[in-house]
Amino acid sequence: MYYKRTMGDDEGVSVQAIATTFEILETLRDRDGAGVTELATEVGVSKSAVYNHLSTLSALGYVTQENGRYRLTYGFLQLGLAIRERSPLYTASKSALQTLARTTNETVNLVVPEGTHGVYLYRVGGDEHPIPEGGQLALHASAAGKAILAFWDATRVKEFIEERGLPALTDGTVTDPAALRDQLRSIRDRRVAFDRGEQIPDWQCVASPVVVEGDPIGAVSVSGPADRMRGKRLEEDTTGLVVSTAKSIEISLLESDGRTNTV
């Protein structure tokens, strides 16, 4: 483990224990519950170690057990909702996004950057999206992600590509750095980004960034099945609504903070 090479022994053990806890939590999330033996096999630690982690999580109210199977509780939902409710972007966006969803009758997303990926902070309307609310998305392969990347400076984009790479998620994913940079220049000029099956096959999306004083703090997107989100509906009708919604959110944020947008 990296931490064990760079920290003292006690610190390394502590960090490894935390990492094990999160591996257990993620396994419970992915499998919708599991027993001790199943978790021990998946995580690669002893059953006694898994039991100790689960006992602590149960005492804290984040895991529950029934008939020998452990599941996550709604305690994590409380944490996530509390974080979202404190976001000025979410507060300023919610009403506008609901209006956009009613107008387009499609799936509307609010995406925020987090490290080298994006997060679906809020979603309303439309079909069931393949990636759940709160899930991660690839910045280079999604309309919202590219809308955010377009307003990063060249150095930051270069560092992102070197650190994250441009893995192919579908046959349509842009994997060439030069081609991606060309797209980002166009997106910055037009404030519009498209995803034509680049992240999820047979899903298409249009997005526009929310930029405050030069900082792309998020993006608004509308997405749907490719058999419906295509042609004029995707590239003209929905595009104008997405751009105007993103701009209205920027204005709301700036007015609430008493600032003027410099973009």
C-alpha positions as CSV (number, residue, x, y, z in Angstrom):
1,M,0.0,0.0,0.0
2,Y,1.2,3.5,-0.8
3,Y,0.3,4.8,2.6
4,K,2.4,2.2,4.3
5,R,5.5,3.2,2.3
6,T,5.1,6.9,3.1
7,M,3.7,6.9,6.7
8,G,4.8,5.5,10.0
9,D,3.6,1.9,10.8
10,D,0.8,3.0,13.1
11,E,-0.5,5.6,10.6
12,G,-0.3,3.0,7.8
13,V,-2.3,0.5,9.8
14,S,-4.9,3.1,10.6
15,V,-5.3,4.2,7.0
16,Q,-5.5,0.6,5.8
17,A,-8.3,0.0,8.3
18,I,-10.2,2.9,6.9
19,A,-9.7,1.7,3.4
20,T,-11.0,-1.8,4.4
21,T,-14.1,-0.2,6.0
22,F,-14.9,1.6,2.7
23,E,-14.3,-1.6,0.7
24,I,-16.8,-3.3,2.9
25,L,-19.3,-0.5,2.5
26,E,-18.9,-0.4,-1.3
27,T,-19.4,-4.1,-1.5
28,L,-22.5,-3.9,0.5
29,R,-23.7,-1.1,-1.8
30,D,-23.0,-3.1,-5.0
31,R,-24.4,-6.4,-3.8
32,D,-27.4,-4.9,-1.8
33,G,-26.2,-6.8,1.3
34,A,-23.9,-9.6,2.1
35,G,-22.8,-12.0,4.8
36,V,-19.5,-12.0,6.7
37,T,-17.9,-14.8,4.7
38,E,-18.9,-13.3,1.4
39,L,-17.4,-9.9,2.4
40,A,-14.2,-11.5,3.7
41,T,-13.7,-13.2,0.4
42,E,-14.4,-10.1,-1.6
43,V,-12.3,-7.7,0.5
44,G,-9.5,-10.2,1.2
45,V,-9.4,-10.0,5.0
46,S,-10.3,-12.4,7.7
47,K,-13.9,-13.0,8.8
48,S,-13.0,-11.8,12.3
49,A,-11.7,-8.5,10.8
50,V,-14.9,-8.1,8.7
51,Y,-17.0,-8.8,11.7
52,N,-15.2,-6.1,13.8
53,H,-15.7,-3.5,11.0
54,L,-19.4,-4.4,10.7
55,S,-19.9,-4.3,14.5
56,T,-18.5,-0.8,14.6
57,L,-20.6,0.3,11.6
58,S,-23.7,-1.2,13.2
59,A,-23.1,0.6,16.5
60,L,-22.8,3.9,14.5
61,G,-26.0,3.2,12.7
62,Y,-24.6,2.9,9.2
63,V,-25.1,-0.9,8.8
64,T,-28.0,-3.2,9.8
65,Q,-28.1,-7.0,10.0
66,E,-30.9,-9.4,9.4
67,N,-30.7,-13.2,9.1
68,G,-26.9,-13.0,8.8
69,R,-26.9,-10.5,6.0
70,Y,-25.7,-6.9,6.4
71,R,-27.0,-4.0,4.6
72,L,-26.4,-0.2,4.5
73,T,-28.8,2.0,6.4
74,Y,-30.3,5.4,5.4
75,G,-27.6,7.0,7.6
76,F,-25.6,7.6,4.4
77,L,-28.5,9.3,2.7
78,Q,-28.7,11.8,5.6
79,L,-25.0,12.6,5.1
80,G,-25.3,13.0,1.3
81,L,-28.5,15.2,1.5
82,A,-26.9,17.4,4.2
83,I,-23.9,18.0,1.9
84,R,-26.1,18.8,-1.1
85,E,-28.4,21.1,0.9
86,R,-25.3,23.2,1.8
87,S,-24.3,23.7,-1.8
88,P,-25.2,27.2,-3.1
89,L,-25.2,25.8,-6.6
90,Y,-27.8,23.2,-5.8
91,T,-30.0,25.9,-4.0
92,A,-29.8,28.2,-7.0
93,S,-30.4,25.5,-9.5
94,K,-33.2,23.3,-8.2
95,S,-36.2,25.4,-9.3
96,A,-34.7,26.1,-12.8
97,L,-33.9,22.5,-13.3
98,Q,-37.4,21.4,-12.4
99,T,-38.8,23.8,-14.9
100,L,-36.4,22.5,-17.6
101,A,-37.5,19.0,-16.9
102,R,-41.1,19.9,-17.3
103,T,-40.4,21.8,-20.5
104,T,-38.3,19.1,-22.2
105,N,-39.9,16.0,-20.6
106,E,-36.4,14.5,-20.5
107,T,-33.9,13.7,-17.8
108,V,-32.2,16.8,-16.4
109,N,-29.0,16.7,-14.5
110,L,-26.9,19.0,-12.4
111,V,-23.2,17.8,-12.5
112,V,-20.4,19.1,-10.4
113,P,-16.6,18.3,-10.8
114,E,-14.9,16.4,-8.0
115,G,-11.2,15.6,-8.5
116,T,-10.8,13.9,-11.9
117,H,-14.5,12.9,-12.3
118,G,-17.9,14.4,-12.1
119,V,-20.9,13.7,-9.8
120,Y,-24.6,13.8,-10.6
121,L,-25.5,16.1,-7.7
122,Y,-29.2,16.4,-8.7
123,R,-31.5,14.8,-11.2
124,V,-35.1,15.4,-12.1
125,G,-37.6,14.1,-14.7
126,G,-37.4,11.8,-17.7
127,D,-36.4,8.2,-17.9
128,E,-34.4,6.2,-15.5
129,H,-30.8,7.1,-16.2
130,P,-28.2,4.2,-16.3
131,I,-26.0,6.1,-13.8
132,P,-27.8,6.9,-10.5
133,E,-28.1,10.3,-8.9
134,G,-24.9,10.7,-6.8
135,G,-23.0,8.5,-9.2
136,Q,-19.8,9.4,-10.9
137,L,-19.3,10.2,-14.6
138,A,-16.2,10.5,-16.8
139,L,-15.4,14.1,-17.6
140,H,-13.9,13.4,-21.0
141,A,-16.8,11.2,-22.2
142,S,-19.9,13.1,-21.1
143,A,-21.5,16.3,-22.2
144,A,-21.5,17.8,-18.7
145,G,-18.0,16.8,-18.1
146,K,-16.7,18.3,-21.3
147,A,-18.6,21.5,-20.6
148,I,-16.6,21.7,-17.4
149,L,-13.3,20.7,-18.9
150,A,-13.7,23.4,-21.6
151,F,-13.3,26.1,-18.9
152,W,-10.2,24.6,-17.3
153,D,-6.9,26.2,-18.3
154,A,-4.6,24.3,-20.6
155,T,-2.3,23.2,-17.9
156,R,-5.1,21.8,-15.8
157,V,-6.5,19.9,-18.8
158,K,-3.0,18.5,-19.5
159,E,-2.6,17.3,-16.0
160,F,-6.1,15.8,-16.0
161,I,-5.3,13.8,-19.2
162,E,-1.9,12.6,-17.8
163,E,-3.4,11.6,-14.5
164,R,-6.8,10.1,-15.6
165,G,-6.1,9.2,-19.2
166,L,-8.9,9.0,-21.8
167,P,-10.2,5.5,-21.5
168,A,-12.8,4.3,-24.1
169,L,-16.2,3.8,-22.4
170,T,-17.9,3.1,-25.7
171,D,-17.0,3.1,-29.4
172,G,-17.8,6.8,-29.5
173,T,-15.6,8.0,-26.7
174,V,-12.9,10.5,-27.7
175,T,-9.6,9.0,-26.6
176,D,-7.2,11.2,-28.6
177,P,-5.9,14.2,-26.5
178,A,-5.7,16.5,-29.6
179,A,-9.2,15.6,-30.7
180,L,-10.5,16.3,-27.1
181,R,-8.7,19.7,-27.0
182,D,-10.3,20.6,-30.3
183,Q,-13.7,19.8,-28.9
184,L,-13.1,21.8,-25.8
185,R,-12.2,24.9,-27.7
186,S,-15.4,24.7,-29.7
187,I,-17.4,24.0,-26.5
188,R,-15.8,27.0,-24.8
189,D,-16.8,29.3,-27.7
190,R,-20.4,28.0,-27.9
191,R,-21.0,27.1,-24.3
192,V,-22.5,23.8,-25.5
193,A,-21.3,20.3,-25.3
194,F,-22.7,17.1,-26.7
195,D,-22.4,13.4,-25.8
196,R,-23.5,11.1,-28.6
197,G,-23.2,7.8,-27.0
198,E,-19.7,8.5,-25.7
199,Q,-20.4,7.5,-22.1
200,I,-23.4,5.2,-22.4
201,P,-24.4,3.5,-25.6
202,D,-27.7,4.6,-27.1
203,W,-27.9,7.7,-24.8
204,Q,-27.3,11.2,-26.0
205,C,-26.9,14.4,-24.0
206,V,-26.5,18.2,-24.4
207,A,-24.9,20.3,-21.6
208,S,-23.9,23.8,-20.8
209,P,-21.5,24.9,-18.1
210,V,-22.3,27.0,-15.0
211,V,-19.4,29.4,-14.9
212,V,-18.9,32.0,-12.1
213,E,-16.0,34.4,-12.4
214,G,-14.2,32.1,-14.8
215,D,-14.7,29.0,-12.6
216,P,-16.8,26.1,-14.0
217,I,-18.5,25.1,-10.8
218,G,-20.9,22.7,-12.6
219,A,-23.0,22.0,-15.7
220,V,-26.6,21.5,-16.6
221,S,-27.5,18.7,-19.0
222,V,-30.5,17.1,-20.6
223,S,-30.1,13.4,-21.6
224,G,-32.3,10.7,-23.0
225,P,-32.4,7.6,-25.3
226,A,-30.8,8.2,-28.7
227,D,-33.9,7.3,-30.6
228,R,-35.6,10.4,-29.0
229,M,-32.7,12.7,-28.2
230,R,-31.3,13.3,-31.7
231,G,-31.4,15.7,-34.7
232,K,-33.1,19.0,-34.2
233,R,-34.5,18.0,-30.8
234,L,-31.0,17.4,-29.5
235,E,-29.0,20.1,-31.4
236,E,-31.4,23.0,-31.5
237,D,-34.6,22.8,-29.4
238,T,-33.1,21.3,-26.2
239,T,-29.8,23.1,-26.6
240,G,-31.3,26.6,-26.4
241,L,-33.2,25.6,-23.2
242,V,-30.1,24.1,-21.6
243,V,-27.9,27.2,-22.3
244,S,-30.5,29.6,-21.0
245,T,-31.0,27.6,-17.9
246,A,-27.3,27.5,-17.1
247,K,-27.1,31.2,-17.6
248,S,-30.0,31.9,-15.4
249,I,-28.4,29.8,-12.6
250,E,-25.2,31.8,-13.0
251,I,-27.1,35.1,-12.6
252,S,-28.9,33.7,-9.5
253,L,-25.6,32.8,-7.9
254,L,-24.0,36.1,-8.7
255,E,-27.0,38.1,-7.5
256,S,-27.1,36.2,-4.2
257,D,-23.4,36.9,-3.7
258,G,-23.5,40.5,-4.9
259,R,-21.1,39.9,-7.8
260,T,-20.9,40.4,-11.5
261,N,-20.0,37.6,-13.9
262,T,-16.8,38.2,-15.7
263,V,-17.3,35.4,-18.3
